[in-house]
Amino acid sequence: MRKLLSLITTGLAAGALLLTGATYASAGAESDAAPSAAAAEAAEPYKVLIVGKTLGFRHSHIDDTTKAVIAMGEENGFTVDVWDPPIGRSPGQPDLTMDSTPFTSAEALSQYATIMFASPVDGTNNQDPARPRTLDDAELAAFQGYIRQGGGFVGLHAATDEMHAVPWFSELTGGSARFRNHPAQQQATMVVESPNHPSTTMLPKEWSRFDEWYNFTANPREDVHVLLTLDESTYDPGSGAMGTDHPISWCQNFEGGRSWYEGAGHVDSSYSDPLFLEHLLGGIEWTAGVAEGGGNCVTFPEVEEITADLSEGGNRNAKLGADVADALAAAEAAADEGDHAAAAHILKKAKGKAHGLQDETLVSKLADLVEWQDGLVDY
């Protein structure tokens, strides 16, 4: 069971827990750690990389985030490396940062169970592909290889406001939902949509917070598993209002890896708020593979891709695949109508048929959908 974040009240905001670079920034040498999928086994120590490298606007919370996650790691079994060099007008974190980029290869990154981008804005909003960005081409290729080999990604706040000219990164952070604008900081209510995920089990159904609330260029719902939405009736969303469906936190299984994003977290006080930190810890642990549950961010389209491949041809397996696909469509329709009990019932039948296809991935994904829909009954 996760330890309570007891260090939060011991002067974290004042920097009392700032630890030396020698302890946490290990210069990016080759690690003997197993690849991330294995390194993230429950009850075993693992490593997290925080990226704060900033080429554009510098978020003040980056320092607070780093200190909070280091403290969190001490309490919950992981260590932290930091990539946040001083660049131009950005002070970075010279006492903590690694000496050189850790994004040298997928193999080098495999020492990390998950990698957090803590709002490292790079000023690429103009979509100019020649403008310097958080990761250059070689670093991006290393990161892509890491994700495709089962790595984890945690995106905080302005992680959707960088590498705008890199479609792959936009998809990783959340289905092409990019930062558009934000109104003045204010109190608003987030509504939990997926209550049994490791990052939401601790949250109230309606969570009121003071923060900076992003409007996005697109609604990511078709591509991701939405965890939290913003109730725009509780604040003034400004000119970029997204309407009744305004996702603000989400997760997904992406190209073999796991991705989790939280759009809140601009205000420094977030990183001395035990509830926000419990939520963030859940995202770290889920992407690192040490926490499971709530459907593991599976979506209906994700499973539909599997059934589409299985339902081709005229053999018995194709017929079974088509039957599962039909059941999946019926379950999705029931879920969209809010009848989660019916959706779960249909999915359980589909899972039974899927056993006949001897496709372990399909069976597992259907089980995740069942768990997700069961968790929404009477919620």
C-alpha positions in Angstrom: 0.0 0.0 0.0 1.2 3.4 -1.0 2.8 5.4 1.8 1.2 8.8 2.7 3.1 11.8 1.3 4.3 12.9 4.7 7.2 15.0 3.5 4.9 17.5 1.9 4.4 19.4 5.2 8.1 19.6 6.1 9.0 22.7 4.2 9.0 21.4 0.6 7.8 24.6 -0.8 10.7 26.5 0.8 13.2 24.1 -0.8 14.1 22.2 2.4 14.2 19.0 0.4 16.4 20.2 -2.3 18.9 17.4 -2.7 22.3 17.4 -4.4 22.9 16.7 -8.0 25.4 14.0 -7.0 22.5 12.0 -5.4 19.9 12.4 -8.1 21.5 13.5 -11.4 23.8 10.6 -12.4 25.2 12.1 -15.6 23.3 9.7 -17.9 26.0 7.0 -18.1 24.9 3.6 -19.3 22.8 1.8 -16.7 22.8 -1.8 -15.7 19.0 -1.6 -15.0 16.7 -3.9 -17.0 14.5 -2.3 -19.7 11.6 -0.3 -18.3 9.0 -3.0 -18.6 11.0 -5.3 -16.3 12.3 -2.5 -14.1 8.8 -1.5 -13.2 7.8 -4.7 -11.6 5.9 -4.2 -8.4 7.9 -3.8 -5.2 11.2 -3.3 -7.0 13.0 0.0 -7.1 12.8 1.9 -10.3 13.9 5.2 -11.9 12.0 8.3 -13.2 13.4 11.0 -15.4 12.1 14.5 -15.1 12.5 16.8 -18.2 12.4 20.5 -17.3 14.6 21.8 -20.2 13.0 25.1 -21.2 13.5 27.0 -24.5 10.4 29.3 -24.1 8.4 30.5 -21.2 9.7 29.1 -17.9 7.0 27.7 -15.6 7.9 28.4 -12.0 6.4 25.2 -10.9 9.1 23.1 -12.6 11.4 23.5 -9.6 8.6 22.7 -7.2 7.5 19.7 -9.3 11.0 18.3 -9.3 11.5 18.6 -5.5 8.1 17.1 -4.9 8.7 14.1 -7.1 12.1 13.5 -5.6 10.5 13.5 -2.1 7.7 11.3 -3.4 10.2 8.8 -4.8 11.9 8.5 -1.4 8.6 7.5 0.1 7.5 5.2 -2.7 10.4 3.3 -4.0 11.8 5.2 -7.0 14.8 7.5 -7.6 14.9 10.6 -9.9 17.2 11.9 -12.6 16.7 15.5 -13.8 17.4 17.0 -17.3 17.0 20.7 -16.8 20.1 22.6 -18.0 20.3 26.4 -17.8 19.6 27.8 -21.4 19.4 31.4 -22.3 17.1 33.2 -19.9 15.9 29.9 -18.4 17.8 29.3 -15.1 17.2 25.5 -15.2 18.2 23.5 -12.1 22.0 23.5 -12.2 22.3 21.7 -8.9 20.2 18.8 -10.1 20.5 18.5 -13.8 22.5 15.8 -15.6 25.6 17.0 -17.4 24.4 16.0 -20.9 21.2 14.8 -22.6 19.9 11.4 -21.5 18.1 11.1 -24.9 21.0 9.3 -26.6 19.3 6.0 -27.5 16.3 3.9 -26.6 18.6 1.6 -24.8 20.0 4.4 -22.6 16.4 5.6 -21.8 15.3 2.0 -20.9 16.8 2.5 -17.4 13.7 4.7 -16.7 10.4 3.2 -15.9 8.7 6.5 -16.9 9.7 9.9 -18.1 8.0 13.1 -17.0 7.8 16.3 -19.0 7.2 19.0 -16.4 5.9 21.9 -18.6 9.2 22.4 -20.6 7.7 24.9 -23.1 9.9 25.4 -26.2 8.2 28.2 -28.1 7.3 26.2 -31.2 3.7 27.5 -31.4 4.5 29.0 -34.8 4.8 25.5 -36.2 8.2 26.3 -37.6 10.0 23.0 -38.1 13.4 24.7 -38.1 12.9 26.3 -34.6 14.8 24.6 -31.8 12.6 22.3 -29.7 12.8 20.3 -26.5 14.1 17.3 -28.3 16.1 17.4 -31.5 15.7 14.8 -34.2 18.2 12.3 -32.7 16.7 12.8 -29.2 13.2 12.4 -30.5 14.2 9.1 -32.3 15.6 7.8 -29.0 12.4 8.8 -27.2 10.2 7.2 -29.8 12.1 3.9 -29.5 11.8 4.0 -25.7 8.0 4.4 -25.9 7.7 1.7 -28.5 9.6 -0.7 -26.3 7.1 -0.2 -23.4 8.3 3.0 -21.8 6.1 5.4 -19.8 5.3 9.1 -20.3 3.8 11.6 -17.8 2.8 15.0 -19.2 2.2 17.9 -16.9 0.3 21.1 -17.8 2.4 22.6 -20.6 3.6 19.3 -22.0 0.9 20.1 -24.6 2.6 23.4 -25.4 5.9 22.1 -26.9 7.1 20.4 -30.0 4.1 21.7 -31.9 5.6 20.7 -35.2 6.0 17.1 -34.2 2.7 15.2 -34.8 3.9 12.1 -33.1 4.5 14.0 -29.8 1.1 15.6 -30.1 -0.4 12.1 -30.4 1.6 10.9 -27.4 0.5 13.7 -25.2 -3.1 13.3 -26.2 -4.7 12.7 -29.6 -3.5 16.0 -31.2 -5.0 18.1 -28.4 -2.5 21.0 -28.1 -2.5 24.0 -25.9 -4.6 26.8 -27.4 -5.0 29.4 -24.7 -6.1 29.9 -21.1 -8.2 32.4 -19.2 -7.1 34.1 -15.9 -6.3 31.7 -13.1 -9.4 30.9 -11.1 -11.3 28.3 -9.1 -13.0 25.6 -11.2 -14.4 22.1 -10.8 -13.0 19.0 -12.4 -15.4 16.0 -12.6 -13.9 12.5 -12.3 -15.0 10.3 -15.3 -12.9 7.2 -14.6 -13.0 6.7 -10.8 -11.1 3.4 -10.4 -7.9 4.3 -12.2 -4.8 4.4 -9.9 -4.6 8.2 -10.4 -8.2 8.9 -9.6 -9.3 6.5 -6.8 -8.3 9.2 -4.2 -10.3 12.0 -5.8 -13.8 13.3 -5.0 -16.3 13.0 -7.8 -16.2 16.8 -8.1 -12.8 18.3 -7.4 -12.7 22.1 -7.0 -9.2 23.7 -7.5 -7.6 27.1 -8.2 -5.4 26.7 -11.2 -4.7 27.8 -14.8 -7.2 26.0 -17.0 -6.1 25.2 -20.6 -8.3 25.2 -23.6 -7.1 22.8 -26.3 -7.0 22.9 -30.1 -9.0 19.7 -30.3 -11.0 17.4 -28.1 -8.9 14.2 -27.5 -11.7 12.0 -26.4 -11.7 9.8 -29.6 -8.1 8.9 -29.0 -7.7 8.7 -25.2 -9.2 7.4 -22.0 -10.6 10.5 -20.3 -10.0 10.7 -16.5 -11.2 14.2 -15.7 -13.3 16.9 -17.4 -13.7 20.5 -16.6 -17.2 21.8 -15.8 -17.2 25.1 -17.7 -20.2 26.3 -15.8 -18.0 26.6 -12.7 -15.6 29.2 -14.2 -15.1 31.5 -17.1 -13.2 29.6 -19.8 -12.7 32.6 -22.0 -12.5 32.8 -25.8 -11.3 29.2 -26.2 -14.2 27.5 -24.4 -14.6 23.9 -25.4 -18.2 23.5 -24.2 -19.9 20.7 -22.3 -17.1 18.2 -23.0 -13.8 19.6 -21.9 -11.3 16.9 -21.0 -8.4 18.1 -18.8 -6.7 14.8 -17.7 -6.4 11.6 -19.7 -4.3 8.5 -20.4 -3.8 6.0 -23.1 -1.9 2.9 -24.3 0.3 4.3 -27.0 2.5 2.4 -29.5 3.4 -0.2 -26.8 4.0 2.4 -24.0 1.8 4.1 -21.5 0.9 7.9 -21.5 -0.8 10.0 -18.8 -1.5 13.7 -18.9 -2.8 16.3 -16.4 -3.6 19.7 -17.6 -3.7 21.3 -14.2 -0.6 21.9 -12.1 0.4 25.4 -13.2 0.2 26.9 -9.7 3.2 26.2 -7.5 0.9 25.3 -4.6 -0.1 22.2 -6.4 3.1 20.5 -5.4 2.5 21.0 -1.7 -1.1 19.8 -2.0 -1.3 16.1 -0.8 -4.4 15.3 -2.9 -2.8 16.7 -6.1 0.4 14.8 -5.4 -1.5 11.5 -4.7 -3.1 12.0 -8.1 0.3 12.7 -9.8 1.8 9.7 -8.0 -0.9 7.5 -9.5 0.0 8.7 -12.9 3.7 8.0 -12.3 3.0 4.5 -10.9 0.6 3.6 -13.7 2.9 4.7 -16.5 5.8 2.9 -14.8 3.8 -0.3 -14.7 3.8 -0.7 -10.9 0.1 0.1 -10.5 -2.8 -1.4 -12.5 -6.6 -0.9 -12.4 -9.6 0.9 -13.6 -9.4 -0.6 -17.0 -5.8 0.4 -17.6 -6.8 3.3 -19.9 -8.1 0.9 -22.6 -10.5 2.6 -25.0 -13.1 1.1 -27.4 -11.2 2.2 -30.5 -8.1 0.5 -29.2 -9.8 -2.8 -29.0 -11.7 -2.3 -32.3 -8.4 -2.2 -34.1 -7.7 -5.7 -32.8 -11.1 -7.1 -33.8 -10.9 -5.5 -37.3 -7.8 -7.5 -38.1 -9.3 -10.7 -36.7 -12.7 -10.5 -38.6 -11.1 -10.6 -42.1 -11.4 -13.8 -44.2 -14.1 -16.5 -44.3 -12.8 -19.0 -41.7 -14.3 -19.8 -38.2 -11.9 -17.4 -36.5 -13.0 -14.6 -38.8 -16.7 -15.3 -37.9 -15.8 -15.3 -34.2 -13.8 -12.1 -34.7 -16.8 -10.5 -36.4 -19.1 -11.6 -33.5 -16.7 -10.0 -31.0 -16.6 -6.8 -33.1 -20.3 -6.6 -33.2 -20.6 -7.1 -29.5 -17.9 -4.4 -28.9 -19.9 -1.9 -31.0 -23.0 -2.7 -29.0 -21.2 -2.3 -25.7 -19.7 1.1 -26.9 -23.2 2.3 -27.8 -24.5 1.3 -24.4 -21.6 3.0 -22.7 -22.2 6.2 -24.7 -25.8 6.2 -23.5 -24.6 5.9 -19.9 -25.9 2.3 -19.5 -22.6 0.9 -18.1 -24.2 -2.2 -16.6 -25.4 -3.2 -20.1 -22.0 -2.4 -21.6 -20.2 -4.5 -19.0 -22.7 -7.4 -19.6 -22.1 -7.4 -23.4 -18.4 -7.1 -22.9 -18.3 -10.2 -20.7 -20.0 -12.2 -23.4 -17.6 -10.8 -26.0 -14.7 -11.8 -23.7 -16.1 -15.4 -23.6 -16.2 -15.5 -27.4 -12.7 -14.0 -27.6 -11.2 -17.0 -25.8 -12.1 -19.1 -28.8 -9.8 -16.9 -30.9 -6.8 -17.7 -28.6 -5.8 -14.1 -28.7 -4.4 -13.2 -25.3 -4.1 -9.5 -26.0 -7.8 -9.3 -27.1 -9.0 -11.2 -24.0 -6.9 -9.0 -21.7 -8.1 -5.7 -23.4 -11.8 -6.9 -23.1 -11.2 -7.7 -19.4 -9.9 -4.1 -19.0 -13.0 -2.7 -20.7 -15.2 -4.8 -18.4 -13.4 -3.5 -15.3 -13.8 0.1 -16.6 -17.5 -0.2 -17.3 -18.2 -2.2 -14.1 -16.5 0.7 -12.1 -18.9 3.2 -13.6 -22.1 1.3 -12.6 -23.9 3.4 -9.9 -21.2 6.0 -10.0 
